[in-house]
Amino acid sequence: MSDDGSDALSVVLVHLMRGIVERDYIPQVWQTLIERQSRVRDYVSVIGLDLEVDEAEGYAFLRQKPSREGEPELPRLVSRRQLSYPVSLLLALLRKRLAEHDAASSEPRLILTTPEIVDLVRLFQPDTADEARLEDRVGRDIAKVVELGFLKTLKGREGTYEVRRILRSFVDAQWLGALNERLAEYASYGRHKEDRNAPREEAP
């Protein structure tokens, strides 16, 4: 390792460029990140990114800087993806379930199984929804949420997931405050089989 610690810094930057850095899963990388936060911020700022760190929850990620008036807009390094109604609904329900878990339990991790997630979604489906089709579709939505980084598949426990706490940053307090209204909208849309006019969100 070089004397100035550039190798360790490079490891942190590579992990951040690839996705989320979490204290519980890569503690050595996390510790280096915390120790060299200012250098990491300076580096990523040059390429139009902000470093978001939540030391209490133990995660960090990169977010695209908003463009300023009069400045040229940089090409996006962190893509934004439009989310369908079912995925938006699932994220809203997982965020609500995480808030309930935090209020009622001292256990930091929220673990859910596929049947439990299907139960969360079922209330927002048409009364005539086919159960097998519902389970199949929710399974695809779960896979999408795993891809987005908000659910983590537990090794050796098929169909069991940890709700990643970074979801708190995506679905923030203001968003959560309007959740009942959003869920009412989702329930209304859920009474129709087609979702092409349903509300959509964007992932960071």
C-alpha positions as CSV (number, residue, x, y, z in Angstrom):
1,M,0.0,0.0,0.0
2,S,1.4,3.5,-0.8
3,D,2.4,5.8,2.0
4,D,-0.3,8.4,1.4
5,G,-3.0,5.7,1.5
6,S,-4.0,6.3,-2.1
7,D,-4.6,2.6,-2.6
8,A,-7.1,2.4,0.3
9,L,-8.8,5.5,-1.0
10,S,-9.0,4.0,-4.5
11,V,-10.7,0.9,-3.0
12,V,-13.3,3.2,-1.3
13,L,-14.0,5.0,-4.6
14,V,-14.4,1.9,-6.6
15,H,-16.9,0.5,-4.1
16,L,-18.9,3.8,-4.2
17,M,-18.9,3.8,-8.0
18,R,-20.3,0.3,-7.9
19,G,-23.1,1.0,-5.5
20,I,-23.8,1.3,-1.8
21,V,-21.1,1.1,0.9
22,E,-22.5,-0.4,4.1
23,R,-20.8,-0.6,7.5
24,D,-22.1,-4.0,8.4
25,Y,-21.0,-5.7,5.1
26,I,-17.6,-4.2,4.3
27,P,-16.4,-2.7,7.6
28,Q,-12.8,-2.0,6.5
29,V,-14.0,0.0,3.5
30,W,-16.5,1.8,5.6
31,Q,-13.8,2.8,8.2
32,T,-11.6,4.1,5.5
33,L,-14.5,6.1,4.0
34,I,-15.3,7.7,7.4
35,E,-11.6,8.5,8.0
36,R,-11.2,10.1,4.5
37,Q,-14.6,11.6,3.9
38,S,-13.2,15.0,2.9
39,R,-10.9,13.5,0.3
40,V,-13.6,11.3,-1.1
41,R,-16.0,14.3,-1.3
42,D,-13.3,16.4,-3.1
43,Y,-12.6,13.7,-5.6
44,V,-16.2,12.9,-6.5
45,S,-17.2,16.6,-6.6
46,V,-14.9,17.1,-9.6
47,I,-17.0,14.6,-11.6
48,G,-20.3,16.1,-10.6
49,L,-21.2,13.8,-7.7
50,D,-22.1,14.3,-4.0
51,L,-21.2,11.8,-1.3
52,E,-24.2,11.0,1.0
53,V,-23.2,9.4,4.3
54,D,-25.5,8.3,7.1
55,E,-23.2,7.3,9.9
56,A,-26.0,6.5,12.3
57,E,-27.6,4.0,9.9
58,G,-24.2,2.9,8.5
59,Y,-24.4,3.4,4.7
60,A,-23.0,5.8,2.1
61,F,-23.7,6.3,-1.6
62,L,-23.1,8.7,-4.5
63,R,-25.7,11.1,-5.8
64,Q,-25.6,13.2,-8.9
65,K,-25.2,16.9,-8.1
66,P,-28.1,19.1,-9.2
67,S,-27.1,21.4,-12.1
68,R,-26.8,25.1,-11.2
69,E,-28.4,27.8,-13.3
70,G,-26.0,29.1,-15.9
71,E,-23.7,26.1,-15.6
72,P,-23.5,23.4,-18.3
73,E,-25.2,20.2,-17.3
74,L,-22.7,17.3,-16.9
75,P,-23.5,13.9,-18.3
76,R,-25.1,11.7,-15.7
77,L,-22.8,9.1,-14.0
78,V,-25.6,8.0,-11.6
79,S,-28.6,7.0,-13.7
80,R,-32.2,7.7,-12.7
81,R,-34.7,5.0,-13.6
82,Q,-38.4,5.5,-13.9
83,L,-40.3,3.1,-11.7
84,S,-43.6,1.4,-12.6
85,Y,-46.7,1.6,-10.3
86,P,-46.1,-1.9,-8.8
87,V,-42.5,-1.2,-7.9
88,S,-43.3,2.3,-6.6
89,L,-46.0,0.7,-4.5
90,L,-43.7,-1.9,-3.1
91,L,-41.1,0.7,-2.2
92,A,-43.8,2.7,-0.4
93,L,-45.0,-0.3,1.5
94,L,-41.5,-1.5,2.5
95,R,-40.7,2.0,3.7
96,K,-43.8,2.1,5.8
97,R,-43.1,-1.4,7.2
98,L,-39.5,-0.3,8.0
99,A,-40.9,2.7,10.0
100,E,-43.2,0.5,11.9
101,H,-40.4,-2.0,12.6
102,D,-38.1,0.8,13.9
103,A,-40.9,2.1,16.2
104,A,-41.7,-1.3,17.7
105,S,-38.4,-3.2,17.8
106,S,-34.8,-2.8,18.9
107,E,-33.7,-5.2,16.2
108,P,-31.9,-3.1,13.6
109,R,-32.6,-5.4,10.7
110,L,-36.0,-5.9,9.1
111,I,-36.2,-9.3,7.5
112,L,-39.2,-10.3,5.3
113,T,-40.1,-13.4,3.4
114,T,-41.7,-13.5,-0.1
115,P,-45.1,-14.4,1.4
116,E,-44.9,-11.5,3.8
117,I,-44.1,-9.1,1.0
118,V,-47.0,-10.5,-1.1
119,D,-49.3,-9.9,1.9
120,L,-48.2,-6.3,2.0
121,V,-49.1,-5.8,-1.6
122,R,-52.3,-7.9,-1.7
123,L,-54.5,-5.1,-0.1
124,F,-53.8,-2.9,-3.1
125,Q,-54.8,-5.4,-5.8
126,P,-58.2,-6.0,-7.4
127,D,-60.5,-8.3,-5.4
128,T,-60.5,-10.6,-8.4
129,A,-56.7,-10.7,-8.6
130,D,-55.5,-14.2,-9.5
131,E,-53.3,-15.4,-6.6
132,A,-50.8,-17.3,-8.7
133,R,-50.4,-14.3,-11.0
134,L,-50.1,-11.9,-8.1
135,E,-47.3,-14.0,-6.5
136,D,-45.5,-14.2,-9.8
137,R,-45.7,-10.5,-10.4
138,V,-44.7,-9.6,-6.9
139,G,-41.7,-11.9,-7.3
140,R,-40.6,-9.9,-10.4
141,D,-41.1,-6.7,-8.5
142,I,-39.0,-8.0,-5.6
143,A,-36.2,-8.8,-8.1
144,K,-36.4,-5.3,-9.4
145,V,-36.1,-3.8,-5.9
146,V,-33.2,-6.1,-5.2
147,E,-31.6,-4.7,-8.4
148,L,-32.2,-1.2,-7.2
149,G,-30.4,-1.9,-4.0
150,F,-33.3,-1.6,-1.5
151,L,-33.7,-5.3,-0.7
152,K,-30.8,-7.7,0.0
153,T,-31.2,-11.5,-0.6
154,L,-30.0,-13.4,2.4
155,K,-27.5,-16.1,1.6
156,G,-28.7,-19.6,2.2
157,R,-32.3,-18.4,2.9
158,E,-34.2,-18.5,-0.4
159,G,-37.1,-16.1,-0.6
160,T,-35.9,-14.1,2.5
161,Y,-34.8,-10.5,2.2
162,E,-33.4,-7.7,4.4
163,V,-34.9,-4.3,3.8
164,R,-31.8,-2.1,3.3
165,R,-31.8,1.0,5.4
166,I,-30.8,3.2,2.4
167,L,-34.5,3.0,1.5
168,R,-34.9,5.7,4.2
169,S,-32.9,8.1,2.0
170,F,-34.9,7.4,-1.1
171,V,-38.2,7.5,0.6
172,D,-37.5,10.4,2.9
173,A,-39.5,11.9,5.8
174,Q,-41.3,14.4,3.6
175,W,-42.2,11.6,1.1
176,L,-43.3,9.4,4.1
177,G,-45.4,12.1,5.5
178,A,-47.6,12.0,2.3
179,L,-47.6,8.2,2.3
180,N,-51.2,7.7,3.3
181,E,-52.3,9.9,0.4
182,R,-50.0,8.0,-1.9
183,L,-51.2,4.7,-0.7
184,A,-54.8,5.8,-1.3
185,E,-53.8,6.7,-4.9
186,Y,-52.2,3.3,-5.2
187,A,-55.3,1.5,-3.9
188,S,-57.4,3.3,-6.4
189,Y,-55.1,2.4,-9.3
190,G,-54.9,-1.2,-7.9
191,R,-58.6,-1.6,-8.5
192,H,-57.8,-1.6,-12.2
193,K,-56.0,-4.3,-14.0
194,E,-53.9,-2.0,-16.1
195,D,-51.3,0.4,-14.6
196,R,-50.2,2.4,-17.6
197,N,-51.7,5.7,-16.0
198,A,-50.5,4.9,-12.5
199,P,-48.2,7.2,-10.5
200,R,-44.5,6.8,-11.2
201,E,-41.4,7.6,-9.2
202,E,-37.7,7.8,-10.0
203,A,-34.9,5.9,-8.3
204,P,-31.7,7.8,-7.4
